[in-house]
Amino acid sequence: MKKKILVIDVGGTHVKLMISRAEKRKFDSGLTMTPREMVTQMQPLLEDWSFAAVSVGFPSPVRAGRIVSDPKHLGRGWVGFDFEKALGKPVRIINDAAMQALGSYHGRRMLFLGLGTGLGSALVWNNYVLPLELGDLPYRNGNIIEDYLGKPGLARLGKKIWQRDVDHAIVQLKKSLIADYVVLGGGNAKRVDQLPRGFERGHNRNAFLGGTRLWQIDPRTRRPKWQIL
């Protein structure tokens, strides 16, 4: 029998809790939310859910399962926070875009771009997941690319100009990373009217599949199936 995985998708606007693709609960996050505050808000929502392990998708660089730096869109105190002690279960942490990318993957070489509060990104091929920080690439007027493609860019530029920038940037990123196809996810992917050839729209529910795949074991080696680089 497969063990049940609680998947926590931490975003700059909401925290989503998933115990299956159909069962989801969420609450607001934001610039002041600390890890202790997040756990406190989660506890009453988890009282009637049973699970054996936890996957956390987090909006900041994660290396070897550890948060490297506090995120831009949340409060402080995330680096070194003991999620296993706080939740009382085994926990695996991955960058949030990489988790959704892992759940969106269906073969060959895939680039995932998440149009959300910022710009999430990851590359997946075979059994490898490479989290990226493409949102920090230099862009026009001395800004970075997520200032234009992320939520603040949409609010500042308006949909028409934002769509133009998105259309241009995603084609260039696909070409630069030699991707066979690109999955466009995140809350604002639905605002992109027409996708170019080689692009497909993802779904936030794929974060749940990515979180469960984190715990998959390769039956031949008895080691984790997916290598997070």
ZIFENHU-V657565 format. One record per residue. PSI is psi as a letter, one per 20 degrees, with the letter a starting at -180 (999 if undefined). BURIAL is b if it has 16 or more other C-alpha atoms within 10 Angstrom, else e. D_CENTER is the distance of its C-alpha to the mean C-alpha in whole Angstrom. Layout:
PSI&BURIAL&D_CENTER + PSI&BURIAL&D_CENTER
This chain:
p&e&27 + q&e&24 + q&e&22 + p&e&20 + p&b&17 + p&b&15 + p&b&11 + o&b&10 + o&b&7 + o&b&8 + r&b&8 + i&b&11 + g&e&13 + q&e&12 + p&b&11 + p&b&11 + p&b&13 + p&b&14 + i&b&17 + r&e&17 + h&e&16 + h&e&18 + o&e&18 + p&e&16 + q&e&17 + r&b&15 + r&e&17 + q&e&16 + c&b&15 + r&e&16 + i&e&18 + i&e&20 + p&b&18 + r&b&18 + h&b&17 + h&e&21 + h&e&20 + g&e&17 + g&e&19 + g&e&22 + h&b&20 + h&b&19 + g&e&22 + h&e&24 + i&e&21 + i&e&21 + h&e&25 + j&e&26 + p&e&23 + p&e&24 + q&e&21 + h&e&22 + r&b&18 + p&b&15 + p&b&12 + p&b&9 + p&b&6 + p&b&7 + l&b&7 + r&b&9 + p&b&11 + p&b&11 + p&e&14 + k&e&16 + j&e&14 + p&b&15 + p&b&13 + h&e&15 + q&e&16 + q&b&15 + r&b&13 + h&e&14 + j&b&14 + a&b&15 + a&b&18 + r&e&19 + j&e&20 + h&b&16 + p&e&18 + i&e&20 + p&e&19 + n&e&20 + h&b&18 + g&e&20 + g&e&23 + h&e&22 + i&e&20 + k&e&23 + q&e&21 + p&e&20 + p&b&16 + p&b&14 + p&b&11 + q&b&8 + q&b&6 + h&b&2 + h&b&2 + h&b&5 + g&b&5 + h&b&5 + g&b&7 + h&b&9 + i&b&10 + i&b&11 + p&b&13 + l&e&17 + r&e&19 + b&e&20 + o&b&18 + p&b&15 + p&b&13 + p&b&9 + p&b&9 + o&b&7 + n&b&10 + c&b&10 + g&b&11 + b&b&11 + o&b&10 + q&b&6 + q&b&8 + q&b&9 + p&b&12 + p&b&13 + q&b&17 + d&e&19 + k&e&18 + q&e&16 + p&b&12 + o&b&12 + q&b&9 + r&b&11 + l&e&12 + h&b&13 + h&b&13 + j&e&16 + q&e&18 + q&e&21 + a&e&22 + q&e&25 + k&e&27 + j&e&26 + r&e&23 + r&e&19 + h&b&17 + i&b&15 + h&b&18 + g&b&19 + i&b&16 + a&b&14 + g&b&15 + h&e&18 + g&b&19 + g&b&19 + h&e&21 + g&e&24 + h&e&24 + q&e&25 + g&e&23 + g&e&26 + h&e&25 + g&b&21 + g&b&21 + g&e&24 + g&b&22 + g&b&18 + g&b&21 + g&e&22 + g&b&19 + h&b&17 + g&b&20 + h&e&21 + h&e&18 + g&b&18 + g&e&22 + h&e&21 + j&e&19 + l&e&21 + q&b&19 + h&e&20 + r&b&18 + p&b&15 + p&b&12 + o&b&12 + a&b&9 + r&b&8 + h&b&11 + j&b&13 + h&b&13 + i&e&16 + i&e&18 + o&b&19 + g&e&22 + p&e&23 + p&e&21 + r&e&22 + p&e&23 + j&e&21 + q&b&18 + q&b&17 + p&b&15 + a&b&12 + q&b&11 + h&b&9 + h&b&11 + i&b&10 + h&b&7 + g&b&10 + g&b&12 + g&b&9 + h&b&10 + h&b&14 + h&b&14 + h&b&13 + j&b&16 + q&e&18 + p&e&21 + o&e&23 + h&e&27 + g&e&29 + i&e&27 + k&e&26 + r&e&23 + p&e&20 + h&b&19 + p&b&16 + o&e&16 + o&b&13 + 999&e&15
